[in-house]
Amino acid sequence: MQLVKVGLCAFGMSGKVFHAPFLKQHPGFFMAAVVERSKNESKAQYPNTIIHRSVEQMLAEEEITLVIVNTPVQTHFEYVKKALEAGKNVIVEKPFTVNASEAEQLVTLAKKQNLFLSVYQNRRYDRDYLQVRNILDSGILGKMKEVEIRFDRFRTEASGKAHKENPELKGSGALHDLGSHLIDQATDLFGLPEKLSADVFSMKGPAFANDYFEIVLQYKTNLRVRLKSSVFSKEANQAYILHGDKGSFLQERTDGQENELVAGATPTYYEDWTTPLKEPDGILNYLNEKLETERLLLSSQPGNYMNYYQDIYEHLVFGKELPSPGAAIIQNMKIIDAALESSREGKVVIL
């Protein structure tokens, strides 16, 4: 296989869990360099990877053709810009940037440099989301009328991560963090809405960035899509609720890839590596061709974040479609900007 040499901008949780293990196991990639400003934690698992003390130093490596920007969102614009100017293709962690203006500038630069820019929207490869997509693609629910997508947690104490919780920093808060996943899934399934209204605030108080949001996306087809997240949700809610004119589908959030990776699981190339489900995780209630009600319990198929990297590889080597290109993710940033405006000014925002 053609070998793609990669530079990783940080070796924190994102680098250790979501990127380095997949680069190691995929035969088409080699993590040639990683940035660790003061430590050498990567050396034990990746002894052949060069450690650099700055992003700028790593970008000087000519053999690196792909750079992963997985630093705090407040630095994404700066580092993606430097990587593109250095002639590197770029994968940038979500959220893409702190606002749509920054995203647009980076997409313009990537096009000028004739390089690709992809946003790491890994939740498109979750088992639960893939099941929802399969149900929608089947048309079994008929014309969609109402959809709710939730991502809740129970995290009532400070995490100590200032770039996510300091209300003075642009891009901090749940709307950029978890919201970037929910918004991406909504636009991936239904496209850009006509307008929206939103409620975004901090349940933990003004000393923290927003940790709660509810966004209602309004489509010209009369479809309403509600996106919601809270850090005071001790009992799990259904992650996806879909209602159409022929039936409904409820899907739990059951993808365990993140938890298993944190626990030390090793992802495998072209194989399912996650723990199988023990119980069904979806409920389908619909009218069949005879207009009779059928209620089925369904089990989703395993997801695999390796497929994101396979898609990247096939784009690089074979010219196939780029996964979650920056040019498309701009619309997600516009929705985040509009949600903040809607909540701040108490109005419906037309997109």
DONUNU-219494 format. One record per residue (C-alpha): residue in three letters; residue number from 1; x, y, z. Coordinates in steps of 0.5 Angstrom, whole numbers, always signed. Layout:
REC   residuo   num      px      py      pz
REC       ala   NUM       X       Y       Z
...
***
This chain:
REC   residuo   num      px      py      pz
REC       met     1      +0      +0      +0
REC       gln     2      +2      +7      -1
REC       leu     3      +5     +10      +6
REC       val     4      +2     +17      +8
REC       lys     5      +6     +20     +13
REC       val     6      +2     +24     +18
REC       gly     7      +4     +29     +24
REC       leu     8      +0     +29     +30
REC       cys     9      -1     +36     +33
REC       ala    10      -2     +34     +40
REC       phe    11      -2     +28     +45
REC       gly    12      -7     +29     +50
REC       met    13     -14     +25     +50
REC       ser    14     -16     +26     +43
REC       gly    15      -9     +24     +40
REC       lys    16      -8     +18     +45
REC       val    17     -15     +16     +44
REC       phe    18     -18     +18     +37
REC       his    19     -12     +18     +32
REC       ala    20      -6     +15     +34
REC       pro    21      -9      +8     +35
REC       phe    22     -12      +8     +28
REC       leu    23      -6     +11     +25
REC       lys    24      -2      +5     +28
REC       gln    25      -7      +0     +26
REC       his    26      -8      +2     +19
REC       pro    27      -3      +0     +14
REC       gly    28      -3      +6     +10
REC       phe    29      -1     +11     +15
REC       phe    30      +5     +12     +19
REC       met    31      +5     +17     +25
REC       ala    32     +12     +20     +23
REC       ala    33     +12     +26     +28
REC       val    34      +8     +28     +34
REC       val    35      +8     +35     +38
REC       glu    36      +9     +34     +46
REC       arg    37     +11     +40     +49
REC       ser    38     +15     +38     +55
REC       lys    39     +13     +30     +56
REC       asn    40     +15     +24     +52
REC       glu    41      +9     +20     +53
REC       ser    42      +8     +17     +46
REC       lys    43     +15     +14     +46
REC       ala    44     +13      +8     +49
REC       gln    45      +7      +6     +44
REC       tyr    46     +10      +9     +38
REC       pro    47     +18      +9     +39
REC       asn    48     +19     +10     +31
REC       thr    49     +15     +17     +32
REC       ile    50     +19     +23     +32
REC       ile    51     +17     +28     +38
REC       his    52     +17     +35     +37
REC       arg    53     +17     +41     +42
REC       ser    54     +12     +45     +37
REC       val    55      +7     +45     +32
REC       glu    56     +12     +50     +27
REC       gln    57     +18     +45     +28
REC       met    58     +14     +39     +26
REC       leu    59     +11     +43     +20
REC       ala    60     +18     +43     +17
REC       glu    61     +18     +36     +16
REC       glu    62     +18     +35      +9
REC       glu    63     +16     +28      +9
REC       ile    64     +10     +29     +12
REC       thr    65      +4     +30      +8
REC       leu    66      -2     +30     +12
REC       val    67      -3     +34     +19
REC       ile    68      -8     +33     +24
REC       val    69     -10     +39     +28
REC       asn    70     -13     +36     +35
REC       thr    71     -11     +42     +39
REC       pro    72     -16     +46     +43
REC       val    73     -21     +50     +39
REC       gln    74     -18     +56     +40
REC       thr    75     -12     +55     +36
REC       his    76     -15     +51     +30
REC       phe    77     -15     +57     +26
REC       glu    78      -8     +59     +27
REC       tyr    79      -5     +52     +26
REC       val    80      -9     +49     +20
REC       lys    81      -7     +56     +17
REC       lys    82      +0     +54     +18
REC       ala    83      -1     +47     +16
REC       leu    84      -4     +49      +9
REC       glu    85      +1     +54      +8
REC       ala    86      +7     +49      +9
REC       gly    87      +3     +45      +4
REC       lys    88      +0     +40      +8
REC       asn    89      -7     +37      +8
REC       val    90     -11     +37     +14
REC       ile    91     -15     +34     +19
REC       val    92     -18     +38     +24
REC       glu    93     -22     +36     +30
REC       lys    94     -29     +38     +31
REC       pro    95     -31     +44     +33
REC       phe    96     -28     +46     +26
REC       thr    97     -27     +53     +29
REC       val    98     -30     +58     +34
REC       asn    99     -34     +61     +28
REC       ala   100     -36     +61     +21
REC       ser   101     -32     +67     +19
REC       glu   102     -25     +63     +21
REC       ala   103     -28     +56     +17
REC       glu   104     -29     +60     +11
REC       gln   105     -22     +63     +11
REC       leu   106     -19     +56     +12
REC       val   107     -23     +53      +6
REC       thr   108     -21     +59      +2
REC       leu   109     -14     +58      +3
REC       ala   110     -14     +50      +2
REC       lys   111     -17     +51      -5
REC       lys   112     -12     +56      -6
REC       gln   113      -6     +51      -4
REC       asn   114     -10     +45      -8
REC       leu   115     -10     +41      -1
REC       phe   116     -16     +38      +2
REC       leu   117     -19     +40      +9
REC       ser   118     -23     +35     +13
REC       val   119     -26     +36     +20
REC       tyr   120     -26     +30     +24
REC       gln   121     -34     +28     +25
REC       asn   122     -33     +21     +28
REC       arg   123     -40     +21     +30
REC       arg   124     -42     +19     +23
REC       tyr   125     -39     +13     +24
REC       asp   126     -42     +11     +31
REC       arg   127     -47      +5     +31
REC       asp   128     -53      +8     +33
REC       tyr   129     -52     +14     +28
REC       leu   130     -51      +9     +22
REC       gln   131     -58      +5     +25
REC       val   132     -62     +12     +24
REC       arg   133     -59     +13     +17
REC       asn   134     -61      +6     +15
REC       ile   135     -68      +7     +18
REC       leu   136     -69     +14     +14
REC       asp   137     -66     +11      +8
REC       ser   138     -71      +5      +8
REC       gly   139     -76     +10      +7
REC       ile   140     -80      +6     +12
REC       leu   141     -82     +12     +17
REC       gly   142     -85     +16     +11
REC       lys   143     -85     +23     +10
REC       met   144     -81     +26     +16
REC       lys   145     -85     +31     +21
REC       glu   146     -81     +31     +27
REC       val   147     -74     +29     +30
REC       glu   148     -70     +30     +36
REC       ile   149     -63     +28     +37
REC       arg   150     -60     +29     +44
REC       phe   151     -53     +28     +47
REC       asp   152     -53     +28     +55
REC       arg   153     -48     +27     +60
REC       phe   154     -48     +28     +68
REC       arg   155     -42     +32     +69
REC       thr   156     -44     +37     +75
REC       glu   157     -37     +39     +77
REC       ala   158     -32     +43     +73
REC       ser   159     -27     +39     +69
REC       gly   160     -21     +43     +69
REC       lys   161     -21     +44     +62
REC       ala   162     -21     +52     +61
REC       his   163     -21     +51     +53
REC       lys   164     -28     +48     +54
REC       glu   165     -31     +51     +60
REC       asn   166     -28     +58     +61
REC       pro   167     -34     +63     +59
REC       glu   168     -29     +68     +57
REC       leu   169     -26     +64     +51
REC       lys   170     -29     +64     +44
REC       gly   171     -31     +57     +42
REC       ser   172     -32     +54     +49
REC       gly   173     -38     +51     +52
REC       ala   174     -43     +45     +50
REC       leu   175     -45     +48     +44
REC       his   176     -39     +48     +40
REC       asp   177     -37     +41     +44
REC       leu   178     -43     +36     +43
REC       gly   179     -47     +41     +39
REC       ser   180     -42     +40     +33
REC       his   181     -44     +33     +33
REC       leu   182     -51     +34     +33
REC       ile   183     -51     +39     +28
REC       asp   184     -47     +35     +24
REC       gln   185     -51     +29     +24
REC       ala   186     -58     +34     +23
REC       thr   187     -55     +37     +17
REC       asp   188     -52     +31     +14
REC       leu   189     -59     +28     +14
REC       phe   190     -63     +33     +13
REC       gly   191     -59     +39     +10
REC       leu   192     -59     +46     +12
REC       pro   193     -65     +49     +15
REC       glu   194     -69     +55     +13
REC       lys   195     -69     +58     +20
REC       leu   196     -68     +56     +28
REC       ser   197     -69     +58     +35
REC       ala   198     -64     +57     +41
REC       asp   199     -64     +57     +48
REC       val   200     -56     +56     +50
REC       phe   201     -54     +58     +57
REC       ser   202     -50     +55     +63
REC       met   203     -54     +51     +68
REC       lys   204     -48     +51     +73
REC       gly   205     -48     +58     +73
REC       pro   206     -44     +65     +70
REC       ala   207     -37     +62     +72
REC       phe   208     -38     +57     +67
REC       ala   209     -39     +57     +59
REC       asn   210     -46     +54     +56
REC       asp   211     -47     +47     +59
REC       tyr   212     -54     +46     +56
REC       phe   213     -57     +48     +49
REC       glu   214     -64     +47     +46
REC       ile   215     -64     +48     +38
REC       val   216     -70     +48     +34
REC       leu   217     -68     +47     +26
REC       gln   218     -74     +49     +22
REC       tyr   219     -74     +46     +15
REC       lys   220     -78     +49      +9
REC       thr   221     -81     +42      +8
REC       asn   222     -85     +43     +15
REC       leu   223     -80     +38     +18
REC       arg   224     -78     +40     +25
REC       val   225     -71     +38     +28
REC       arg   226     -69     +39     +36
REC       leu   227     -62     +38     +38
REC       lys   228     -61     +38     +46
REC       ser   229     -56     +37     +51
REC       ser   230     -55     +38     +58
REC       val   231     -50     +36     +63
REC       phe   232     -55     +35     +69
REC       ser   233     -58     +28     +66
REC       lys   234     -57     +22     +71
REC       glu   235     -62     +18     +67
REC       ala   236     -61     +17     +60
REC       asn   237     -66     +19     +55
REC       gln   238     -67     +16     +48
REC       ala   239     -61     +19     +43
REC       tyr   240     -66     +19     +37
REC       ile   241     -73     +20     +36
REC       leu   242     -76     +20     +29
REC       his   243     -83     +21     +27
REC       gly   244     -86     +20     +20
REC       asp   245     -93     +20     +17
REC       lys   246     -92     +12     +17
REC       gly   247     -89     +11     +24
REC       ser   248     -83     +12     +29
REC       phe   249     -76     +10     +31
REC       leu   250     -73     +11     +38
REC       gln   251     -65      +9     +38
REC       glu   252     -61      +9     +44
REC       arg   253     -54     +12     +44
REC       thr   254     -50      +5     +45
REC       asp   255     -44      +6     +41
REC       gly   256     -38      +4     +46
REC       gln   257     -32      +6     +42
REC       glu   258     -30     +12     +46
REC       asn   259     -30      +8     +52
REC       glu   260     -27      +2     +50
REC       leu   261     -21      +6     +47
REC       val   262     -20     +10     +53
REC       ala   263     -20      +3     +57
REC       gly   264     -15      +1     +52
REC       ala   265     -18      -3     +47
REC       thr   266     -14      -4     +40
REC       pro   267     -18      -2     +34
REC       thr   268     -17      -7     +28
REC       tyr   269     -17      -5     +21
REC       tyr   270     -23      -8     +17
REC       glu   271     -26     -12     +23
REC       asp   272     -31     -11     +28
REC       trp   273     -27     -10     +35
REC       thr   274     -32      -7     +39
REC       thr   275     -36     -11     +45
REC       pro   276     -43     -14     +42
REC       leu   277     -49     -11     +44
REC       lys   278     -53     -16     +49
REC       glu   279     -60     -13     +48
REC       pro   280     -64      -9     +42
REC       asp   281     -62      -2     +42
REC       gly   282     -68      +1     +38
REC       ile   283     -75      +1     +37
REC       leu   284     -79      +1     +30
REC       asn   285     -86      +2     +30
REC       tyr   286     -90      +3     +23
REC       leu   287     -95      +2     +19
REC       asn   288     -94      -4     +14
REC       glu   289     -96      -4      +7
REC       lys   290    -103      -7      +9
REC       leu   291    -103      -1     +14
REC       glu   292    -103      -6     +20
REC       thr   293     -98      -3     +26
REC       glu   294     -92      -7     +27
REC       arg   295     -87      -6     +33
REC       leu   296     -80      -9     +32
REC       leu   297     -74      -9     +37
REC       leu   298     -68      -8     +33
REC       ser   299     -60      -8     +34
REC       ser   300     -55      -4     +31
REC       gln   301     -49      -6     +27
REC       pro   302     -42      -4     +30
REC       gly   303     -39      +3     +28
REC       asn   304     -32      +4     +27
REC       tyr   305     -28     +10     +27
REC       met   306     -23      +6     +23
REC       asn   307     -27      +8     +17
REC       tyr   308     -26     +15     +17
REC       tyr   309     -19     +14     +16
REC       gln   310     -20      +9     +11
REC       asp   311     -24     +14      +7
REC       ile   312     -19     +19      +8
REC       tyr   313     -14     +14      +5
REC       glu   314     -18     +13      -1
REC       his   315     -19     +20      -2
REC       leu   316     -11     +21      -2
REC       val   317      -9     +15      -6
REC       phe   318     -15     +14     -11
REC       gly   319     -19     +21     -11
REC       lys   320     -25     +18      -8
REC       glu   321     -30     +23      -4
REC       leu   322     -27     +27      +2
REC       pro   323     -31     +25      +8
REC       ser   324     -34     +31     +12
REC       pro   325     -30     +36      +8
REC       gly   326     -29     +43     +11
REC       ala   327     -33     +47      +5
REC       ala   328     -39     +43      +8
REC       ile   329     -38     +44     +15
REC       ile   330     -38     +51     +14
REC       gln   331     -46     +51     +15
REC       asn   332     -45     +47     +21
REC       met   333     -41     +53     +24
REC       lys   334     -46     +58     +21
REC       ile   335     -52     +54     +25
REC       ile   336     -47     +55     +32
REC       asp   337     -46     +62     +30
REC       ala   338     -54     +63     +29
REC       ala   339     -56     +59     +35
REC       leu   340     -52     +64     +40
REC       glu   341     -55     +70     +36
REC       ser   342     -62     +67     +37
REC       ser   343     -61     +65     +45
REC       arg   344     -57     +72     +46
REC       glu   345     -63     +76     +43
REC       gly   346     -69     +72     +44
REC       lys   347     -71     +71     +36
REC       val   348     -71     +67     +30
REC       val   349     -65     +67     +26
REC       ile   350     -66     +66     +18
REC       leu   351     -60     +62     +15
***
